[in-house]
Amino acid sequence: MFRRGRRLRDTVIIRDLVRENELSVKDFILPIFVVEGENIKREISSLKGNYHWSVDRLGELVKELKETAVRSVIIFGVPEHKDCKGTEAYNEDGIVQKAIRKLRELDDELYIITDVCMCEYTDHGHCGIIHGKSIDNDETLEYLGKIALSHAKAGAHMIAPSDMMDGRIGHIRKVLDDNGFKMTPIMSYAAKYASGFYGPFREAAGSAPQFGDRKGYQMDPANSREAMLEIEADINEGADIIMVKPAMSYLDIVREARNRYDVPLCVYNVSGEYAMVKSAGEAGLIDEKRVALEMLMSMKRAGAKMIMTYYAIEAARWLKEDSN
């Protein structure tokens, strides 16, 4: 006697009844890029279907988010001015701070997460304070705390540090708590790898390092046990949510984290992953919708509760079509 697994695949209804995981618009967080200037909605050539937005045109984006029921965004800022200490990152009238206030004004039910890092704001493109060609980890923490606090004061609902400095979560948690933001959660880029999948993002954010690379602080793609140490350290320091980045090539890390830790888990479906599927779809090599949704489902199956993805709006529309 052999097992007839096909009995439970025979019709749409039975397949739906036994489905183990569901992909929902509620899972999605849309990354958005805000820039200085006026009347700007400029498609990002490396991330087709995604745009640089000036603050005055964010109403168009909010309308689209409401129409598709995508209710969470993470903001990345592209400043006009950069310097060695990334001062625009914690300027109370900086681009991210202005965007937060505008989004809160347009839609106070939209959940706003902010990326906390220095790479978009430093003239050297690294994620911290540089002495010579080395990042001063502990000095950088002071600046990360300033950035996080400025975002919270502007109205951010959640802070997401992506710099990979040691001790950053504990420092930011203390800064927030000491300044009356005890209820502001922290999503930690806990296992962030020194990946080749970030290329399109670095073009979009203007954040490529001007010398060297980020292998001294982002993780080695060869390591998995180290990721568990990083995740555990960030949980112990006060992280409310942990993230694995990138997603597709690191689903083993996602599954191991899900098995070990009882905290919400996010993945970042990064720019290179998005661009590959988008380009292959446009070339007619794949069914873009089918592959994109399969890719996102694989992240849920591995154990992610939430997904940052440039596909958020498109995927929301596809899921709505399929449900009708």
Disulfide bonds with the S-S distance in Angstrom:
none
